[in-house]
């Protein structure tokens, strides 16, 4: 298998930057992997924060008797609360992750093709 194909598969299936490490482009690999992991940590922290807020409010309302332990009532509450949150930030981070993944895969394939030709 060609180096370009192996590097592309590593970058596309494992993590952005993995293919760069395979091609011994360590600085590019570190930058891509670092940005990817940082964005992933921010996304995960935001999701956990939203989950904790909704769970705390749901628990308080269940304990107060405002919401019955019924799947319909719980589903309506969760839908209403999650729509109230500002999800634009989460969407932007998700798009950043996808763009980074695609850019890393395209870049590593380009570099690998150049190495394969030599």
TORKOL-4160 file (C-alpha; in steps of 0.2 Angstrom, whole numbers, padded with zeros to 4 digits, m for minus):
118
<pt num="1" X="0000" Y="0000" Z="0000"/>
<pt num="2" X="0006" Y="0017" Z="m0004"/>
<pt num="3" X="0012" Y="0029" Z="0009"/>
<pt num="4" X="m0001" Y="0042" Z="0004"/>
<pt num="5" X="m0015" Y="0029" Z="0006"/>
<pt num="6" X="m0009" Y="0023" Z="0023"/>
<pt num="7" X="m0007" Y="0041" Z="0029"/>
<pt num="8" X="m0024" Y="0046" Z="0023"/>
<pt num="9" X="m0032" Y="0031" Z="0032"/>
<pt num="10" X="m0023" Y="0035" Z="0048"/>
<pt num="11" X="m0029" Y="0053" Z="0047"/>
<pt num="12" X="m0047" Y="0050" Z="0042"/>
<pt num="13" X="m0050" Y="0035" Z="0053"/>
<pt num="14" X="m0039" Y="0038" Z="0069"/>
<pt num="15" X="m0036" Y="0057" Z="0072"/>
<pt num="16" X="m0032" Y="0072" Z="0062"/>
<pt num="17" X="m0013" Y="0073" Z="0062"/>
<pt num="18" X="m0010" Y="0054" Z="0064"/>
<pt num="19" X="m0006" Y="0053" Z="0045"/>
<pt num="20" X="0007" Y="0067" Z="0047"/>
<pt num="21" X="0016" Y="0058" Z="0061"/>
<pt num="22" X="0016" Y="0042" Z="0049"/>
<pt num="23" X="0025" Y="0053" Z="0036"/>
<pt num="24" X="0037" Y="0061" Z="0049"/>
<pt num="25" X="0029" Y="0078" Z="0048"/>
<pt num="26" X="0029" Y="0080" Z="0067"/>
<pt num="27" X="0026" Y="0099" Z="0069"/>
<pt num="28" X="0010" Y="0098" Z="0057"/>
<pt num="29" X="0005" Y="0082" Z="0066"/>
<pt num="30" X="0006" Y="0090" Z="0084"/>
<pt num="31" X="m0003" Y="0106" Z="0078"/>
<pt num="32" X="m0017" Y="0097" Z="0070"/>
<pt num="33" X="m0019" Y="0084" Z="0084"/>
<pt num="34" X="m0018" Y="0098" Z="0097"/>
<pt num="35" X="m0031" Y="0109" Z="0089"/>
<pt num="36" X="m0042" Y="0094" Z="0087"/>
<pt num="37" X="m0041" Y="0088" Z="0105"/>
<pt num="38" X="m0043" Y="0106" Z="0111"/>
<pt num="39" X="m0059" Y="0108" Z="0101"/>
<pt num="40" X="m0065" Y="0091" Z="0107"/>
<pt num="41" X="m0062" Y="0095" Z="0125"/>
<pt num="42" X="m0072" Y="0112" Z="0123"/>
<pt num="43" X="m0086" Y="0103" Z="0115"/>
<pt num="44" X="m0087" Y="0090" Z="0128"/>
<pt num="45" X="m0086" Y="0102" Z="0142"/>
<pt num="46" X="m0100" Y="0112" Z="0135"/>
<pt num="47" X="m0111" Y="0097" Z="0133"/>
<pt num="48" X="m0108" Y="0091" Z="0150"/>
<pt num="49" X="m0112" Y="0109" Z="0157"/>
<pt num="50" X="m0128" Y="0109" Z="0148"/>
<pt num="51" X="m0132" Y="0092" Z="0154"/>
<pt num="52" X="m0129" Y="0096" Z="0172"/>
<pt num="53" X="m0140" Y="0112" Z="0171"/>
<pt num="54" X="m0154" Y="0103" Z="0163"/>
<pt num="55" X="m0153" Y="0088" Z="0175"/>
<pt num="56" X="m0152" Y="0099" Z="0190"/>
<pt num="57" X="m0168" Y="0108" Z="0185"/>
<pt num="58" X="m0177" Y="0092" Z="0180"/>
<pt num="59" X="m0172" Y="0084" Z="0197"/>
<pt num="60" X="m0178" Y="0100" Z="0206"/>
<pt num="61" X="m0195" Y="0100" Z="0197"/>
<pt num="62" X="m0198" Y="0081" Z="0199"/>
<pt num="63" X="m0194" Y="0083" Z="0218"/>
<pt num="64" X="m0206" Y="0098" Z="0219"/>
<pt num="65" X="m0220" Y="0088" Z="0211"/>
<pt num="66" X="m0221" Y="0100" Z="0196"/>
<pt num="67" X="m0217" Y="0086" Z="0183"/>
<pt num="68" X="m0224" Y="0069" Z="0184"/>
<pt num="69" X="m0213" Y="0054" Z="0181"/>
<pt num="70" X="m0221" Y="0051" Z="0164"/>
<pt num="71" X="m0211" Y="0049" Z="0148"/>
<pt num="72" X="m0222" Y="0061" Z="0139"/>
<pt num="73" X="m0220" Y="0075" Z="0152"/>
<pt num="74" X="m0201" Y="0072" Z="0154"/>
<pt num="75" X="m0199" Y="0072" Z="0135"/>
<pt num="76" X="m0208" Y="0088" Z="0134"/>
<pt num="77" X="m0198" Y="0096" Z="0147"/>
<pt num="78" X="m0181" Y="0091" Z="0140"/>
<pt num="79" X="m0186" Y="0097" Z="0122"/>
<pt num="80" X="m0191" Y="0114" Z="0129"/>
<pt num="81" X="m0176" Y="0116" Z="0140"/>
<pt num="82" X="m0164" Y="0110" Z="0126"/>
<pt num="83" X="m0171" Y="0122" Z="0113"/>
<pt num="84" X="m0169" Y="0136" Z="0126"/>
<pt num="85" X="m0150" Y="0134" Z="0126"/>
<pt num="86" X="m0138" Y="0143" Z="0114"/>
<pt num="87" X="m0132" Y="0129" Z="0103"/>
<pt num="88" X="m0124" Y="0140" Z="0090"/>
<pt num="89" X="m0107" Y="0138" Z="0100"/>
<pt num="90" X="m0109" Y="0119" Z="0099"/>
<pt num="91" X="m0113" Y="0119" Z="0081"/>
<pt num="92" X="m0098" Y="0130" Z="0077"/>
<pt num="93" X="m0086" Y="0119" Z="0086"/>
<pt num="94" X="m0093" Y="0104" Z="0078"/>
<pt num="95" X="m0090" Y="0112" Z="0061"/>
<pt num="96" X="m0073" Y="0116" Z="0066"/>
<pt num="97" X="m0069" Y="0098" Z="0070"/>
<pt num="98" X="m0076" Y="0092" Z="0054"/>
<pt num="99" X="m0067" Y="0105" Z="0043"/>
<pt num="100" X="m0051" Y="0101" Z="0053"/>
<pt num="101" X="m0053" Y="0082" Z="0050"/>
<pt num="102" X="m0056" Y="0085" Z="0031"/>
<pt num="103" X="m0042" Y="0097" Z="0029"/>
<pt num="104" X="m0030" Y="0086" Z="0038"/>
<pt num="105" X="m0035" Y="0071" Z="0027"/>
<pt num="106" X="m0033" Y="0081" Z="0011"/>
<pt num="107" X="m0016" Y="0089" Z="0017"/>
<pt num="108" X="m0009" Y="0072" Z="0022"/>
<pt num="109" X="m0014" Y="0064" Z="0005"/>
<pt num="110" X="m0006" Y="0078" Z="m0004"/>
<pt num="111" X="0010" Y="0076" Z="0006"/>
<pt num="112" X="0010" Y="0057" Z="0004"/>
<pt num="113" X="0007" Y="0058" Z="m0015"/>
<pt num="114" X="0023" Y="0070" Z="m0016"/>
<pt num="115" X="0033" Y="0057" Z="m0006"/>
<pt num="116" X="0026" Y="0043" Z="m0017"/>
<pt num="117" X="0032" Y="0051" Z="m0033"/>
<pt num="118" X="0050" Y="0052" Z="m0026"/>
